[in-house]
Amino acid sequence: MAANISAGAAGENAAPAQDRGQKRRKGSVLRRVRKRFRLFSIRAGMDLPFFFLLLVLLTIGLVMLFSASYPYAYYNMDGDSYHFIRNQAMYAVLGVVIMIAVSYFDYHHFHKLAIPLLLVTYLLLIAMLVLRGSNFVPNLNGAYRWFYIGPINFQPSEVAKFTLILVFSHLISLNYEKMQTFRYGVVPYAIILGSIAGLVILEKHISATVILVFLGVLMMFIGGTRLRWILLPAIIVGVVAFYLLFFTDVFSYAMTRIYGWLFPFDPPEGVDTWQTRQSLMTIGSGGLLGLGLGQSRQKYLYLPEPQNDFIFAVICEELGFIGALIILLLFAMLIWRGVAVSLKAKDKFGMLLGVGIMFQVGLQVVLNLMVVTNMLPNTGISLPFFSYGGTSLIMLLAEMGIVLSISRNSSIEKL
């Protein structure tokens, strides 16, 4: 009798044990499935200093865009002074939402997107050449840089910049130990960079080509490519570009800008330097403290397109040297923090991806500043978070979301 009772008790205890074992096995299988298909991961908190610096710059950018654009909008948009700021604010809100969503996206999944995005970029750049002159790719000032699809317009060169950063980060992280060899450290990157830059330069978009080359060279240098293999091609490309520029008609459109850059106040016949002259006068009239927010005089149809590439000139006029310097310090702090976060990433891919994105922002700020002050020939380089452009702003904020995603997995101390 006692034996039967003991056997029954053992059977009752064995059943829950089997159930618990089955539950553990099922739980283990479910965890493996979730891990395999998981795209979003909260992990640690995002880097708040970077996030708030970004929001401050974006807010100042919206304020300055409205101040710089409302006279031009009033005269060119049927009396609608709010045309540019309304659109930009809408895109900024959408971009911040996308940025926060991307910050929860596990950036390691971008490994899988690198090659497909490269193929899409090639298709877009080739389509630009095939369709140029059509309604989809109209001629704007002698160049074909914009895709127009209904109300949406964008520059494939902007996609190309991010693609280059992503693909280089992907390949370097896979071959990091072999980057000092010519086969793995030079050949694939030279082919990708050369082909993308070649397609972009056929669009007569020299500024984007310069940015792409600088981005590619930086990524290779950080990745471990020997310096001599970077300098030698750079010298060859420089000599070839110099010959084509000054001894052939291949880049005749660029030569007019160079003449305008060298002689802004006394240009040769047929060279228009109105925008450059107005930019320099706009900056000079601001003085140390500026004329005050909204008080710019040059934006009243003197400075062409003040809401785009030359918005920094209006900033200098209204906020003065001190205000412009504060904005540049905010940019410097944002870039420094983004690079610091990226350098503390726990893998090479995250480090390279974050550093590449922040270098792109910093390079565009420096080049825009140099164009506005006539330190470089006049060319189309926008000021991040300030210049008007909805699709470019959304893409830029999405890239900032990637940096925030990296920060969630970074070992940097978060405040």
C-alpha positions as CSV (number, residue, x, y, z in Angstrom):
1,M,0.0,0.0,0.0
2,A,2.8,2.4,1.0
3,A,4.7,1.4,-2.1
4,N,1.7,2.2,-4.3
5,I,1.3,5.6,-2.6
6,S,5.1,6.4,-3.2
7,A,4.9,5.3,-6.8
8,G,1.8,7.5,-7.3
9,A,3.6,10.5,-5.7
10,A,6.6,10.0,-7.9
11,G,4.4,9.9,-11.0
12,E,2.7,13.1,-10.0
13,N,6.1,14.8,-9.5
14,A,7.5,13.4,-12.7
15,A,4.6,14.9,-14.8
16,P,5.3,18.5,-13.8
17,A,9.0,18.0,-14.3
18,Q,8.3,16.8,-17.9
19,D,6.0,19.7,-18.5
20,R,8.7,22.1,-17.2
21,G,11.2,20.5,-19.5
22,Q,9.0,20.8,-22.5
23,K,8.3,24.4,-21.7
24,R,12.0,25.2,-21.4
25,R,12.6,23.5,-24.8
26,K,9.8,25.4,-26.4
27,G,11.0,28.6,-24.8
28,S,14.5,28.0,-26.1
29,V,13.2,27.4,-29.6
30,L,11.1,30.6,-29.5
31,R,14.0,32.6,-28.3
32,R,16.2,31.4,-31.2
33,V,13.4,32.2,-33.7
34,R,12.9,35.7,-32.2
35,K,16.7,36.3,-32.2
36,R,16.9,35.2,-35.8
37,F,14.1,37.5,-37.0
38,R,14.4,40.3,-34.6
39,L,15.0,43.7,-36.3
40,F,14.4,46.0,-33.4
41,S,16.2,45.9,-30.1
42,I,16.1,48.5,-27.3
43,R,19.3,47.4,-25.7
44,A,20.9,50.3,-23.7
45,G,19.5,53.9,-23.9
46,M,20.6,56.1,-26.8
47,D,23.2,58.8,-26.3
48,L,21.3,61.8,-25.0
49,P,24.0,64.5,-25.6
50,F,24.1,63.6,-29.3
51,F,20.3,63.5,-29.5
52,F,19.7,66.9,-27.8
53,L,22.6,68.6,-29.8
54,L,20.9,67.3,-33.0
55,L,17.5,68.7,-31.9
56,V,19.0,72.1,-31.0
57,L,20.6,72.3,-34.5
58,L,17.5,71.2,-36.2
59,T,15.4,73.8,-34.3
60,I,17.8,76.6,-35.1
61,G,17.9,75.5,-38.7
62,L,14.1,75.7,-39.0
63,V,14.0,79.2,-37.5
64,M,16.8,80.4,-39.8
65,L,15.2,78.8,-42.8
66,F,11.9,80.7,-42.2
67,S,13.8,84.0,-41.6
68,A,15.9,83.5,-44.8
69,S,13.1,82.2,-47.1
70,Y,9.9,84.2,-46.4
71,P,10.7,87.2,-48.8
72,Y,11.7,84.9,-51.6
73,A,8.7,82.7,-51.0
74,Y,6.4,85.7,-51.0
75,Y,7.6,86.9,-54.3
76,N,7.9,83.6,-56.0
77,M,5.2,81.4,-54.5
78,D,2.1,83.5,-55.1
79,G,2.3,85.5,-51.9
80,D,2.8,82.3,-49.7
81,S,5.5,83.4,-47.3
82,Y,5.2,80.1,-45.4
83,H,5.8,77.8,-48.4
84,F,9.3,76.7,-47.5
85,I,9.1,76.6,-43.7
86,R,5.7,74.7,-43.9
87,N,7.2,72.0,-46.1
88,Q,10.5,71.8,-44.2
89,A,8.8,71.6,-40.8
90,M,6.6,68.8,-42.0
91,Y,9.6,66.9,-43.3
92,A,11.5,67.6,-40.1
93,V,8.7,66.1,-38.0
94,L,8.6,63.0,-40.2
95,G,12.4,62.8,-40.2
96,V,12.6,62.9,-36.4
97,V,10.0,60.1,-36.2
98,I,12.0,58.0,-38.7
99,M,15.2,58.8,-36.8
100,I,13.8,57.6,-33.5
101,A,12.4,54.5,-35.2
102,V,15.8,53.8,-36.9
103,S,17.6,54.2,-33.5
104,Y,15.7,51.1,-32.3
105,F,16.7,49.2,-35.4
106,D,19.6,46.8,-34.9
107,Y,22.2,48.4,-37.2
108,H,23.9,45.0,-37.7
109,H,21.1,44.2,-40.1
110,F,22.6,46.8,-42.5
111,H,25.2,44.2,-43.3
112,K,22.5,42.4,-45.4
113,L,21.4,45.6,-47.1
114,A,24.8,46.8,-48.3
115,I,25.1,44.9,-51.6
116,P,21.4,45.3,-52.5
117,L,21.6,49.1,-51.8
118,L,24.7,49.3,-54.0
119,L,22.8,47.7,-56.9
120,V,19.9,50.1,-56.4
121,T,22.3,53.1,-56.4
122,Y,23.9,52.0,-59.7
123,L,20.4,51.7,-61.2
124,L,19.4,55.2,-60.0
125,L,22.6,56.8,-61.3
126,I,22.4,55.0,-64.7
127,A,18.7,56.0,-64.9
128,M,19.7,59.6,-64.4
129,L,21.9,59.4,-67.5
130,V,19.3,57.5,-69.6
131,L,16.4,59.7,-68.7
132,R,18.1,63.1,-68.6
133,G,16.2,65.7,-70.4
134,S,12.9,64.0,-69.7
135,N,10.2,65.1,-67.2
136,F,11.8,62.8,-64.7
137,V,15.3,64.3,-65.0
138,P,15.0,67.9,-66.2
139,N,17.8,70.2,-67.1
140,L,18.5,72.5,-64.2
141,N,21.2,75.1,-65.0
142,G,22.9,72.8,-67.4
143,A,23.1,69.8,-65.1
144,Y,21.0,66.7,-64.5
145,R,21.0,65.9,-60.8
146,W,17.4,65.6,-59.7
147,F,14.8,62.9,-60.1
148,Y,11.2,64.2,-60.2
149,I,8.5,61.6,-59.4
150,G,5.2,63.4,-58.9
151,P,5.6,65.7,-55.8
152,I,8.8,63.9,-54.8
153,N,12.2,64.9,-56.0
154,F,15.6,63.8,-54.8
155,Q,19.2,63.5,-55.8
156,P,20.6,60.0,-56.3
157,S,24.0,61.3,-55.4
158,E,22.7,61.7,-51.8
159,V,21.8,58.0,-51.8
160,A,25.3,57.3,-53.3
161,K,27.0,58.9,-50.3
162,F,25.3,56.7,-47.8
163,T,25.7,53.7,-50.0
164,L,29.5,54.2,-50.2
165,I,29.8,54.5,-46.5
166,L,27.7,51.4,-45.9
167,V,29.4,49.2,-48.5
168,F,32.9,50.2,-47.4
169,S,32.0,49.6,-43.8
170,H,30.5,46.2,-44.7
171,L,33.5,45.1,-46.8
172,I,36.2,46.4,-44.4
173,S,34.6,44.8,-41.4
174,L,34.7,41.4,-43.2
175,N,38.3,41.8,-44.4
176,Y,39.8,43.9,-41.6
177,E,42.8,41.6,-41.1
178,K,43.6,41.7,-44.9
179,M,43.3,45.5,-45.5
180,Q,47.0,46.0,-45.8
181,T,47.1,43.7,-48.9
182,F,46.5,45.2,-52.3
183,R,43.9,42.6,-53.3
184,Y,41.6,43.2,-50.3
185,G,42.6,46.7,-49.2
186,V,42.6,48.6,-52.5
187,V,41.1,46.7,-55.5
188,P,37.4,46.3,-54.5
189,Y,37.2,49.9,-53.0
190,A,38.8,51.5,-56.0
191,I,36.4,49.7,-58.4
192,I,33.3,50.8,-56.3
193,L,34.5,54.3,-55.7
194,G,35.6,54.9,-59.2
195,S,32.4,53.6,-60.8
196,I,30.1,55.6,-58.5
197,A,32.2,58.8,-58.8
198,G,32.3,58.3,-62.6
199,L,28.5,58.1,-62.9
200,V,28.0,61.1,-60.6
201,I,30.5,63.3,-62.5
202,L,28.6,62.5,-65.7
203,E,25.7,64.3,-64.1
204,K,28.0,67.4,-63.9
205,H,27.9,67.2,-60.1
206,I,31.5,67.9,-59.1
207,S,30.8,68.8,-55.5
208,A,29.1,65.4,-54.9
209,T,32.0,63.7,-56.6
210,V,34.5,65.5,-54.3
211,I,32.6,64.4,-51.2
212,L,32.4,60.8,-52.5
213,V,36.2,60.7,-53.1
214,F,36.9,62.2,-49.7
215,L,34.5,59.7,-48.0
216,G,36.0,56.7,-49.8
217,V,39.6,57.7,-49.0
218,L,38.8,58.3,-45.3
219,M,37.0,54.9,-45.0
220,M,39.9,53.1,-46.6
221,F,42.5,54.9,-44.4
222,I,40.5,54.1,-41.2
223,G,40.0,50.6,-42.4
224,G,43.8,50.0,-42.6
225,T,44.7,50.5,-46.3
226,R,48.4,51.4,-46.6
227,L,48.9,55.2,-47.0
228,R,51.1,54.8,-50.1
229,W,48.3,53.0,-51.9
230,I,46.0,55.9,-51.2
231,L,48.5,58.7,-52.0
232,L,49.6,57.3,-55.4
233,P,46.1,57.0,-57.0
234,A,45.3,60.4,-55.5
235,I,48.3,62.0,-57.2
236,I,47.4,60.3,-60.5
237,V,43.7,61.4,-60.3
238,G,44.8,64.9,-59.4
239,V,47.2,65.2,-62.4
240,V,44.5,63.8,-64.8
241,A,41.8,66.2,-63.4
242,F,44.2,69.1,-63.7
243,Y,44.9,68.3,-67.4
244,L,41.2,67.7,-68.2
245,L,40.3,71.0,-66.5
246,F,42.8,73.3,-67.9
247,F,43.8,71.8,-71.3
248,T,40.5,70.3,-72.6
249,D,36.8,71.3,-72.8
250,V,35.6,68.3,-70.9
251,F,34.9,70.4,-67.8
252,S,34.3,73.8,-69.5
253,Y,31.3,74.4,-67.3
254,A,33.5,74.1,-64.2
255,M,36.0,76.5,-65.6
256,T,33.5,79.4,-65.6
257,R,33.0,78.8,-61.9
258,I,36.7,78.8,-61.3
259,Y,37.1,82.1,-63.1
260,G,34.2,83.5,-61.0
261,W,35.9,82.2,-57.9
262,L,39.2,83.8,-58.8
263,F,37.7,87.2,-59.9
264,P,34.4,87.6,-58.0
265,F,34.3,91.4,-58.3
266,D,36.0,91.7,-61.8
267,P,34.9,88.5,-63.7
268,P,35.8,87.8,-67.3
269,E,33.1,88.5,-69.9
270,G,30.3,86.0,-69.7
271,V,31.0,84.8,-66.2
272,D,28.3,85.5,-63.7
273,T,29.4,86.1,-60.1
274,W,26.3,87.9,-58.8
275,Q,25.5,85.2,-56.2
276,T,29.1,85.1,-54.9
277,R,29.3,88.9,-54.6
278,Q,26.0,89.1,-52.8
279,S,27.0,86.4,-50.4
280,L,30.2,88.2,-49.5
281,M,28.3,91.5,-49.0
282,T,25.7,89.6,-46.9
283,I,28.3,88.2,-44.6
284,G,30.2,91.5,-44.3
285,S,27.1,93.5,-43.4
286,G,26.4,91.3,-40.3
287,G,29.5,92.5,-38.4
288,L,30.2,91.2,-34.9
289,L,26.7,90.9,-33.5
290,G,24.5,91.0,-36.6
291,L,21.5,93.0,-37.6
292,G,19.1,90.9,-35.5
293,L,17.0,87.9,-36.2
294,G,14.7,88.5,-39.2
295,Q,16.4,91.8,-40.1
296,S,18.5,90.7,-43.1
297,R,18.4,93.1,-46.0
298,Q,20.2,91.0,-48.6
299,K,17.5,88.2,-48.5
300,Y,15.1,90.6,-50.2
301,L,15.8,89.3,-53.7
302,Y,19.5,90.4,-53.6
303,L,21.0,87.1,-52.5
304,P,19.7,84.3,-54.9
305,E,18.2,81.2,-53.3
306,P,18.9,82.3,-49.7
307,Q,17.0,79.2,-48.4
308,N,19.3,76.8,-50.0
309,D,23.1,76.6,-50.3
310,F,23.7,80.2,-49.2
311,I,21.6,80.2,-46.0
312,F,24.7,80.6,-43.9
313,A,25.3,84.0,-45.4
314,V,21.9,85.1,-44.0
315,I,22.9,83.6,-40.6
316,C,26.0,85.7,-40.6
317,E,24.1,88.9,-41.5
318,E,21.3,88.4,-38.9
319,L,23.3,86.8,-36.0
320,G,26.7,88.2,-36.8
321,F,30.1,86.6,-36.2
322,I,29.2,85.6,-32.7
323,G,25.9,83.8,-33.7
324,A,27.6,82.1,-36.7
325,L,30.4,80.9,-34.4
326,I,28.0,79.5,-31.9
327,I,26.3,77.5,-34.7
328,L,29.6,76.2,-35.9
329,L,30.5,75.2,-32.3
330,L,27.2,73.2,-32.1
331,F,28.1,71.4,-35.3
332,A,31.6,70.7,-34.0
333,M,30.1,69.3,-30.7
334,L,27.6,67.1,-32.6
335,I,30.3,65.7,-34.9
336,W,32.7,65.1,-32.0
337,R,30.1,63.3,-30.0
338,G,29.0,61.2,-33.0
339,V,32.6,60.2,-33.7
340,A,33.2,59.5,-30.0
341,V,30.1,57.3,-29.8
342,S,31.2,55.4,-33.0
343,L,34.7,54.8,-31.8
344,K,33.3,53.1,-28.7
345,A,31.2,50.7,-30.8
346,K,31.7,47.1,-29.9
347,D,32.4,46.0,-33.5
348,K,34.3,47.3,-36.5
349,F,31.2,47.6,-38.7
350,G,29.5,50.0,-36.2
351,M,32.6,52.0,-35.7
352,L,33.2,52.5,-39.5
353,L,29.5,53.2,-40.2
354,G,29.2,55.8,-37.5
355,V,32.5,57.6,-38.3
356,G,31.7,57.6,-42.0
357,I,28.3,59.2,-41.5
358,M,29.6,61.9,-39.1
359,F,32.5,62.6,-41.5
360,Q,30.0,63.2,-44.3
361,V,28.1,65.8,-42.1
362,G,31.4,67.5,-41.1
363,L,32.7,67.6,-44.7
364,Q,29.4,69.1,-46.0
365,V,29.5,71.8,-43.3
366,V,33.1,72.7,-44.1
367,L,32.6,72.8,-47.9
368,N,29.4,74.8,-47.6
369,L,31.2,77.3,-45.5
370,M,34.1,77.6,-47.9
371,V,31.7,78.1,-50.9
372,V,29.7,80.8,-49.1
373,T,32.9,82.7,-48.2
374,N,34.4,82.2,-51.7
375,M,37.2,80.0,-50.4
376,L,36.0,77.4,-53.0
377,P,34.3,77.8,-56.4
378,N,30.5,78.2,-56.2
379,T,28.9,74.8,-56.4
380,G,25.8,73.1,-54.9
381,I,26.6,71.9,-51.4
382,S,23.8,72.3,-48.8
383,L,24.3,73.0,-45.1
384,P,23.0,70.1,-43.1
385,F,19.8,70.7,-41.1
386,F,19.6,74.3,-42.4
387,S,19.2,74.3,-46.2
388,Y,15.8,73.6,-47.7
389,G,15.2,70.1,-49.0
390,G,12.7,67.6,-47.6
391,T,14.0,64.3,-48.9
392,S,17.6,65.2,-48.1
393,L,16.6,66.2,-44.6
394,I,14.7,63.0,-44.0
395,M,17.7,60.9,-45.3
396,L,20.1,62.9,-43.1
397,L,17.9,62.4,-40.0
398,A,17.7,58.7,-40.8
399,E,21.5,58.5,-40.9
400,M,21.5,60.2,-37.5
401,G,19.2,57.5,-36.3
402,I,21.8,54.9,-37.3
403,V,24.4,56.7,-35.2
404,L,21.8,56.7,-32.3
405,S,21.4,52.9,-32.9
406,I,25.1,52.5,-32.7
407,S,25.1,54.5,-29.4
408,R,22.7,52.0,-27.8
409,N,25.3,49.3,-28.3
410,S,28.3,51.6,-27.6
411,S,30.4,51.4,-24.5
412,I,30.6,55.2,-24.2
413,E,29.3,56.6,-20.9
414,K,25.7,57.9,-21.5
415,L,24.3,60.8,-19.5
